[in-house]
Protein backbone atom coordinates (compact mmCIF):
# COMPACT_ATOMS: atom_id res chain seq x y z
CA UNK A 1 0.00 0.00 0.00
CA UNK A 2 2.82 2.40 0.86
CA UNK A 3 4.46 1.80 -2.51
CA UNK A 4 1.17 2.50 -4.31
CA UNK A 5 0.67 5.75 -2.42
CA UNK A 6 4.25 6.77 -3.17
CA UNK A 7 3.74 6.03 -6.85
CA UNK A 8 0.50 8.03 -6.93
CA UNK A 9 2.27 10.98 -5.31
CA UNK A 10 5.11 10.90 -7.83
CA UNK A 11 2.71 10.49 -10.75
CA UNK A 12 0.61 13.42 -9.51
CA UNK A 13 3.67 15.67 -9.35
CA UNK A 14 4.64 14.68 -12.87
CA UNK A 15 1.09 15.30 -14.14
CA UNK A 16 0.76 18.82 -12.76
CA UNK A 17 4.25 19.82 -13.93
CA UNK A 18 3.73 21.96 -17.06
CA UNK A 19 4.87 20.36 -20.28
CA UNK A 20 3.82 19.56 -23.83
CA UNK A 21 0.62 17.78 -22.75
CA UNK A 22 -0.42 20.79 -20.69
CA UNK A 23 0.13 23.12 -23.63
CA UNK A 24 -1.89 20.86 -25.94
CA UNK A 25 -4.81 20.69 -23.51
CA UNK A 26 -4.84 24.48 -23.14
CA UNK A 27 -4.67 24.90 -26.92
CA UNK A 28 -7.55 22.48 -27.46
CA UNK A 29 -9.66 24.15 -24.77
CA UNK A 30 -9.11 27.50 -26.47
CA UNK A 31 -9.96 26.10 -29.88
CA UNK A 32 -12.92 23.87 -29.19
CA UNK A 33 -13.79 24.04 -25.53
CA UNK A 34 -13.98 21.18 -23.08
CA UNK A 35 -15.01 18.59 -25.68
CA UNK A 36 -11.92 19.08 -27.82
CA UNK A 37 -9.73 19.22 -24.71
CA UNK A 38 -11.11 15.85 -23.59
CA UNK A 39 -10.19 14.43 -26.99
CA UNK A 40 -6.65 15.68 -26.45
CA UNK A 41 -6.58 14.09 -23.00
CA UNK A 42 -7.73 10.79 -24.53
CA UNK A 43 -4.95 10.96 -27.12
CA UNK A 44 -2.38 11.63 -24.43
CA UNK A 45 -3.72 8.64 -22.48
CA UNK A 46 -3.24 6.37 -25.50
CA UNK A 47 0.39 7.46 -25.73
CA UNK A 48 1.00 6.93 -22.03
CA UNK A 49 -0.53 3.45 -22.07
CA UNK A 50 1.50 2.62 -25.18
CA UNK A 51 4.70 3.50 -23.33
CA UNK A 52 3.54 1.45 -20.35
CA UNK A 53 3.09 -1.58 -22.61
CA UNK A 54 6.44 -0.95 -24.28
CA UNK A 55 8.12 -0.79 -20.89
CA UNK A 56 6.50 -4.09 -19.90
CA UNK A 57 7.99 -5.86 -22.92
CA UNK A 58 11.34 -4.11 -22.61
CA UNK A 59 11.19 -1.79 -25.63
CA UNK A 60 11.27 1.36 -23.52
CA UNK A 61 14.40 0.08 -21.79
CA UNK A 62 16.07 -0.40 -25.16
CA UNK A 63 15.16 3.14 -26.22
CA UNK A 64 16.41 4.58 -22.95
CA UNK A 65 19.65 2.62 -23.13
CA UNK A 66 20.37 3.13 -26.83
CA UNK A 67 21.96 6.46 -27.69
CA UNK A 68 20.86 6.24 -31.34
CA UNK A 69 17.25 5.32 -30.54
CA UNK A 70 17.00 7.97 -27.85
CA UNK A 71 18.43 10.68 -30.10
CA UNK A 72 16.14 9.71 -32.98
CA UNK A 73 13.12 9.88 -30.70
CA UNK A 74 14.32 13.18 -29.24
CA UNK A 75 14.63 14.74 -32.69
CA UNK A 76 11.21 13.40 -33.73
CA UNK A 77 9.66 14.79 -30.56
CA UNK A 78 11.21 18.22 -31.07
CA UNK A 79 9.92 18.34 -34.66
CA UNK A 80 6.39 17.41 -33.56
CA UNK A 81 6.35 20.11 -30.87
CA UNK A 82 7.72 22.82 -33.16
CA UNK A 83 5.21 21.97 -35.90
CA UNK A 84 2.28 22.02 -33.46
CA UNK A 85 3.48 25.30 -31.99
CA UNK A 86 3.87 26.85 -35.43
CA UNK A 87 0.34 25.76 -36.32
CA UNK A 88 -0.99 27.41 -33.16
CA UNK A 89 0.87 30.63 -33.97
CA UNK A 90 -0.45 30.58 -37.53
CA UNK A 91 -4.00 30.03 -36.30
CA UNK A 92 -3.65 32.92 -33.85
CA UNK A 93 -2.63 35.17 -36.72
CA UNK A 94 -5.09 33.99 -39.38
CA UNK A 95 -8.02 32.79 -37.27
CA UNK A 96 -9.69 29.38 -37.09
CA UNK A 97 -9.12 27.15 -40.15
CA UNK A 98 -12.12 26.26 -42.26
CA UNK A 99 -13.23 22.66 -42.34
CA UNK A 100 -13.54 20.71 -45.57
CA UNK A 101 -16.89 20.92 -47.31
CA UNK A 102 -19.41 18.48 -45.88
CA UNK A 103 -17.30 17.68 -42.81
CA UNK A 104 -18.27 19.24 -39.46
CA UNK A 105 -15.47 21.44 -38.12
CA UNK A 106 -15.84 19.91 -34.66
CA UNK A 107 -15.17 16.41 -36.02
CA UNK A 108 -12.09 17.56 -37.95
CA UNK A 109 -10.76 19.45 -34.92
CA UNK A 110 -11.33 16.48 -32.60
CA UNK A 111 -9.51 14.10 -34.92
CA UNK A 112 -6.60 16.52 -35.22
CA UNK A 113 -6.46 17.08 -31.45
CA UNK A 114 -6.44 13.33 -30.79
CA UNK A 115 -3.75 12.71 -33.40
CA UNK A 116 -1.54 15.53 -32.12
CA UNK A 117 -1.77 14.28 -28.54
CA UNK A 118 -0.92 10.69 -29.50
CA UNK A 119 2.05 11.79 -31.61
CA UNK A 120 3.35 14.09 -28.87
CA UNK A 121 3.20 11.31 -26.28
CA UNK A 122 4.77 8.66 -28.49
CA UNK A 123 7.55 11.01 -29.62
CA UNK A 124 8.44 12.01 -26.07
CA UNK A 125 11.76 10.34 -25.13
CA UNK A 126 11.34 11.38 -21.50
CA UNK A 127 8.36 9.04 -21.20
CA UNK A 128 10.62 6.11 -22.05
CA UNK A 129 13.03 7.18 -19.33
CA UNK A 130 10.15 7.74 -16.91
CA UNK A 131 8.75 4.25 -17.37
CA UNK A 132 12.16 2.58 -17.27
CA UNK A 133 13.49 4.50 -14.27
CA UNK A 134 10.34 4.84 -12.16
CA UNK A 135 8.16 1.81 -12.74
CA UNK A 136 10.63 -0.90 -11.66
CA UNK A 137 11.01 0.76 -8.26
CA UNK A 138 7.37 0.00 -7.48
CA UNK A 139 7.25 -3.57 -8.81
CA UNK A 140 8.01 -6.13 -6.05
CA UNK A 141 10.42 -8.94 -6.82
CA UNK A 142 8.65 -11.90 -8.35
CA UNK A 143 5.46 -9.95 -9.09
CA UNK A 144 3.84 -10.22 -12.55
CA UNK A 145 5.33 -7.32 -14.52
CA UNK A 146 2.70 -6.83 -17.23
CA UNK A 147 -0.42 -6.55 -15.00
CA UNK A 148 1.33 -4.22 -12.54
CA UNK A 149 2.75 -2.07 -15.32
CA UNK A 150 -0.68 -1.71 -16.91
CA UNK A 151 -2.19 -0.91 -13.51
CA UNK A 152 0.37 1.82 -12.90
CA UNK A 153 -0.14 3.10 -16.42
CA UNK A 154 -3.88 3.35 -15.74
CA UNK A 155 -3.15 5.22 -12.50
CA UNK A 156 -1.05 7.73 -14.43
CA UNK A 157 -3.82 8.11 -17.01
CA UNK A 158 -6.44 8.59 -14.26
CA UNK A 159 -4.39 11.30 -12.58
CA UNK A 160 -3.76 12.97 -15.93
CA UNK A 161 -7.46 12.86 -16.73
CA UNK A 162 -8.47 14.47 -13.44
CA UNK A 163 -5.88 17.25 -13.64
CA UNK A 164 -6.19 18.04 -17.35
CA UNK A 165 -10.00 17.97 -17.21
CA UNK A 166 -9.93 20.54 -14.41
CA UNK A 167 -7.48 22.63 -16.42
CA UNK A 168 -9.69 22.41 -19.51
CA UNK A 169 -12.78 23.51 -17.59
CA UNK A 170 -10.93 26.49 -16.09
CA UNK A 171 -9.55 27.56 -19.47
CA UNK A 172 -12.95 27.19 -21.15
CA UNK A 173 -14.71 29.25 -18.49
CA UNK A 174 -12.03 31.93 -18.60
CA UNK A 175 -12.27 32.06 -22.37
CA UNK A 176 -15.93 33.05 -22.23
CA UNK A 177 -15.03 36.17 -20.28
CA UNK A 178 -12.11 37.14 -22.52
CA UNK A 179 -12.14 39.40 -25.50
CA UNK A 180 -11.22 37.81 -28.86
CA UNK A 181 -7.97 39.79 -28.94
CA UNK A 182 -6.85 38.37 -25.62
CA UNK A 183 -7.95 34.91 -26.73
CA UNK A 184 -5.61 35.19 -29.72
CA UNK A 185 -2.82 36.21 -27.37
CA UNK A 186 -3.39 33.07 -25.31
CA UNK A 187 -3.23 31.05 -28.51
CA UNK A 188 0.04 32.79 -29.38
CA UNK A 189 1.38 32.04 -25.92
CA UNK A 190 0.46 28.37 -26.24
CA UNK A 191 2.13 28.16 -29.63
CA UNK A 192 5.23 29.88 -28.31
CA UNK A 193 5.41 27.42 -25.40
CA UNK A 194 5.14 24.44 -27.77
CA UNK A 195 7.85 25.81 -30.04
CA UNK A 196 10.02 26.57 -27.02
CA UNK A 197 9.60 23.05 -25.66
CA UNK A 198 10.49 21.62 -29.05
CA UNK A 199 13.61 23.76 -29.37
CA UNK A 200 14.68 22.93 -25.82
CA UNK A 201 14.21 19.22 -26.49
CA UNK A 202 16.24 19.51 -29.69
CA UNK A 203 19.08 21.28 -27.91
CA UNK A 204 19.18 18.98 -24.88
CA UNK A 205 22.18 16.72 -24.52
CA UNK A 206 21.68 13.36 -22.89
CA UNK A 207 23.55 12.99 -19.61
N, C-alpha and C positions, 0 to 999 in steps of 0.2 A: 504493500500500500504506500509506504514512504517513497519508493522509487517511482511509482505512478504519479504521486503528487509533485515530486521533484521534476519529472518530465513535463507535466502540465505547466508548471511554473516557468520552466525554460522555454517551452513552446509559446506560451503567452507573451513572454518578453520578445521573442523573435517575431511574433505576429504584429505586435503594436509598434515595432521599430519601423520607421518609414523606409520604403524601398520601392522597387519597380511595381510590385503588386498594388501598393497603396496609391501610387500615381495613376495606375490604370483604373482603379475603382473610382477615384475622384473624377478622372476624365469621363468615364462612362456615366457617372451620376450627373455631370454637367451636360452631357450630350443627350441622354435619354431617360434621365431620372432613375428611380430605384429599380425599375424592371431591367434596364440595360446594365446597371451596376451588378445586379444579382447574376446576370449572365456572365459577366466578367469574373465574379467570385466563383461561379461553377467551373469556368475554364481554368482558373488558377487551381482549383481543387483537383481537376483531372491531372494537371501537371505534377502536383505534389504527390498524389497517389501513384503516378507513374514512376516517380523517383523512389518512392517507398518500395514498389515492386522490384525495381532495378537493384536497389540496395539488398533486397532479400536474396536475389539470385547472384549477387556479386558484381554486377555491371558497374554500379556506382563506385565501388572500391577500385575497379580498374581505371575508371575515368579519373578518380582522385589521385591515383598513384602514377598514372601515365602523364608525363609532361606534354607529349604531343596531343593526346586526347583532351587534356584539360585546356591547353592553349587554343585548340580548335573550337572547343565549346565556348571558351571565353570570347573569342573573336565573333563567333556567331551570335552570342548573347548581346555583345556591344552593338552589332549591326542592327539587330531587332529593336533594341531600345532607341537607337538614334533614328531609325526609320519611323517608329511610332511617335516619337517626340516631334519629328519634322512634320508628320501628318497633322498632329495637334496644332502646331504653330501655323500651318497652312490653313487649317480650318478656322482658327481664330482670326486670321486675316481676311479670308474669303467668305466665311459663313458656312453654314451646314451644307454638305454635299447633297445633291439631288439623287434620289433613288432611281433605278432603272424603271422604264415604263412597265406598268402592270405588276410591279413588285412593291409591297408596302415598305416604306422607309424603315419602320420599326423592325421588320424582319431582317432587312439587310444589315442594319446597325447591330442587332443582337448577334447575328452570325459573325460579323466582323469583331465584335467585342469578345466573343467566346474564342475565336481563333487567335486573336492577339494575346489573350491571357494564357492560352495553352502554350503558344510558341514562347512567350516570355518565361514561363515556368520551366519548360523543357530545355531552353537555351541558357539557363542560369547555372553556371558551374558551381556556385556556392551551395546550391541545393545538394549536389553530389557530395560535397565535403560535409555538409550538415548531417546527411543521413549516414555517412560512413563514420564520422567522428562522434556523433551524439547517440545514435540509436544503440550501438553495441553496449554502451555503458548501462543501459536500462534493460538489457536482455540477460536474465540469469543463465548461468552455465547449465547446459543440458536442456534448456527450454526450446520448444519448437520456434524456429526463427521466423518462418513465413507468417503464421497467425499473429505473433506478437508485433511484427513489423507492420502488418496491415492495420492492426489495432492502433498502434501509435500513429500511423499515417492518418487514420480516421480521426484521432484526437486532434492532430494538427489541423486537419480540414475543418473540424467542428469549431475550434478556437478561431480560425481564420474567418469562418462564416459569421460567427457572432460579432467579431470586431469590425470586419469590413461592412457588414450589413448596417451596423450602427453608424459607421462613417458615411455610408451612402445615404442614409436617412437624413443625417445632419446636413450633408452637402445639398441634398435635394430641397430641404426646407429653407436653407439659407439662399439658395438660388432664386426662390420665388420672391424674395424680398430685395433682390439685387437688380440694379439696372442692367440692360443689355451690354453697355460698355464695360461695366465691371465684370460681367460674366465672361466677356471675351478676354479680359485681363487674367482671370483665373485659368481660362483655357491656355493662354500663353504661358502662364506660370507652370502649369502641368506639363506642357510640351517642353519647356526649358528644363524642368527637372528630369524628364525622361532622357533628353539629349545629354544632360550632364551626367546622369548615371551610366549611360552608354559610353561616353568618353572616358569616365573614370574607370569603368571596367576594362576598356581597351588599353588604358595606360598602366593598369595594375601589373605588378610583377609578382609572380608566385614566390612565396617564401619557403 
